[in-house]
């Protein structure tokens, strides 16, 4: 029987929940039945080396390689090639992204300028999947020939700050829209009721067997109260508030080591906050790790101080590793944590976060109750891949 052809699209494989979810998904994909191509706008990232060898990685062709270069170099190349319109698009891309009120809007409004440098993909597919909101979806709609086109929304759509009217015509051309939690689906349906018939939930794929095997590696951590958080160093993740909470806990006499695994644009700001609060020995930015799970496995408490999430894959991973968990009260949190049953939900301010962590540190019986509950749960989501197979 001839294999079906499936295409995934994502900007890169840098450290992030969506990127990790895709790598997990491809790690269990049935390559005996499907040929899989993956379009990466930027062929780099922490998770690139974790792709299965069966996945064929494609970069956009045409003038995109020149478009990606720094502004002056790309414009100079286009002008030397008499590609004046592309030079104009490159300049407009630069201006729009500098002027955008947030990164998401910048990516939306500048897409038409990026798109001008990218030709249509020559191959055709049975199923094409834009695995992240914005450019991945726009590429699938405009540049791909496929029998079925699917888009993923990995966050609370309202809190992404995007322009609905921009996404409307793209969502119209998708056959299916997946979100990663019931709350995300409800929010998307409230924003786009006309597409409710084609939206549904596909949870992030997490393999319990693989995760526990990776968590068994040895790492060195201080003999103290060990808090661990995983996430990009971005305003969304709330690490600035976590630093203030850490200061309060240290002032209250707790020997805290708070390990943060992730990288991002806020590193400089967070490092200044750590220095200003004299927390260099207590709040540790470890950067990205291809295998963060030994740190999670050795944590006394896993903390997710996010301002918003879709469905945080790191929370699911902490649950599989049976960790006591403290999470911020973001809009979709109750899709993952039931307060007092498998973790604690805290308001996102330094005092509340510190108080909640302190409660869990001081109450060994509560921690043990959470651990025993999680040990009794079946938490793997490998079967979610069937939702894609059914589409083909």
C-alpha positions, 0 to 999 in steps of 0.5 A: 500500500502506498504511504500517505504524505504528511507535512508539518510546518513550524518556524524552528525547533528552538526550546518551547512547548509547541516545539517540544510537543512536535518532537514528541509527536514525531517520535511516536509517528508511524513511519511505516504508513506515512512519509513525513516532511517538516518545513523549518523556516530556520533550520536550528534549535535545541530539539533539531537533533531529537528528530527521528531520522525518517523525518525529511527536513525542508527549508523554504526555497527561492529568495527566502535565504536572502530575506533571512539575512540582516537588513543591509546585507539582504537589501544589498543582495536584492538590489544587486540582483535587480529585485527591487520589489523584494528589497522593498518587502525586506525593508517593510518587514523590518519597519513593521516588526520594529513598530509592532505593539507586540511580537505576535502582531508584528509576525502577522502584519509582516507575513505578506512581506516574508511571503513574497520571498517564498515560492509555493512548495512543489510537492503535494500532500494528503495532510498539511499541518501548521503546528503553531499559530501565525506563520506556520498556518499562513504558510500551509494555507498559501504555499502548500497543496494538500487534500486536508489542511490543519492548524494548531493554536497552542495558547489562549488566543485572546492573550496572544494579542493578535488581530482576529481579522487577519487570521479570519481568512486563513482559518476559513481555508483550514479544514481543521483547527486543533487547540491543546486544551478544552479552555483554549477550544472554548476561547477560540470558539468564542472568538471565532464562532463561525469555525466551531464546527471544525475546532477540537482538542488534541493534547500535547503528546507526552510519552511516559516511558521515554520521559521517565527513562530520560529523567534517570540521568544524574545531575548535580543540584545543591542540598537545599529546597530545590524548586524547578521551573521550565520555560522560555525567558519571556514575559509570559512565563512570569519569572520576574515575579518568581524572582520577587517570590524567591527573595521573600522566601530567602528573607523568611529563612528558607534555603532555596535553590530555584533552577530555571531551565530555558532561554529567551529575550528576557535573560538580561532583565532577569539577570539584573533583577537577580543581582538587585535582589542579591539572589545569585546563589538562590535563583539560577538561570541554567539556560536550555537543556535538551534533557531537563527531566533529571532536574525536574525529577530531583525537584522538591517542588515544580513551579509554573509562574506563567501569566498565561498558557495554552496547556503547559507541556512542562506541567504534564511532564512534572505530573508524570514525574509525580512532583508536588506542583505550584502553578499560577492562576492563569486562564487555562490552568484548571485544564491541568491542575485541580487545586488541592488534588494534584497541586496548588494554584496561586495568584500571580503576585510575589507574596501569594506565590511565596506563601503557596510555595512555603505552604507546600515546603512546610507540609510534608503530608500534603506533598506526599498526598499529591505524589501518591495521587499522581502515582495512581494516575494514567498520564501518557498521551501517546494515543493523541496521534490517532487524531491525525491518522484519522484525518488522513 
